[in-house]
Amino acid sequence: MSIATDVDVARAWLSGLHDFEALDPIDKVRFSLTADLFFHTHESIYLHYKDGRMARAMYEPQKANMTDFLRYPGLQAVWILRKRYFHIAYQSHVDETIAMTWTMGTSPSLYGEARQAGLPAPA
């Protein structure tokens, strides 16, 4: 919810998705902590699915959400820094998903940020 209610966190999130390294130190913290919440949420969902406690039909939309977000280079950068803090099965899952996203072309524009900046829509 902090993204929706805090303009500084929202700005850091959107900027960090595209270029984590370009963020100032405070925004790196904001982005990293928000990304950590994203990863922990998806880890919980993934482990519930793998343990058979979540139906495939419920898991697939969450997997698509994670895959779309993992196309952003900033989220990939934070994953490299933080991955050791996650379950080994989830680490493999995210690493495989990131490798798959490299075949999907440019970063997405999940917030319409390419259109707002006058850039061409991503592939």
CORWO-V156119 format. One line per field, one symbol per residue. burial: 1 if it has 24 or more other C-alpha atoms within 12 Angstrom, else 0. A space follows every 50 residues. Layout:
burial = ???
//
This chain:
burial = 00000000101111111101000000110111111101110110111000 00000000100110011111111111111000100100011011101100 10000011100000000000000
//
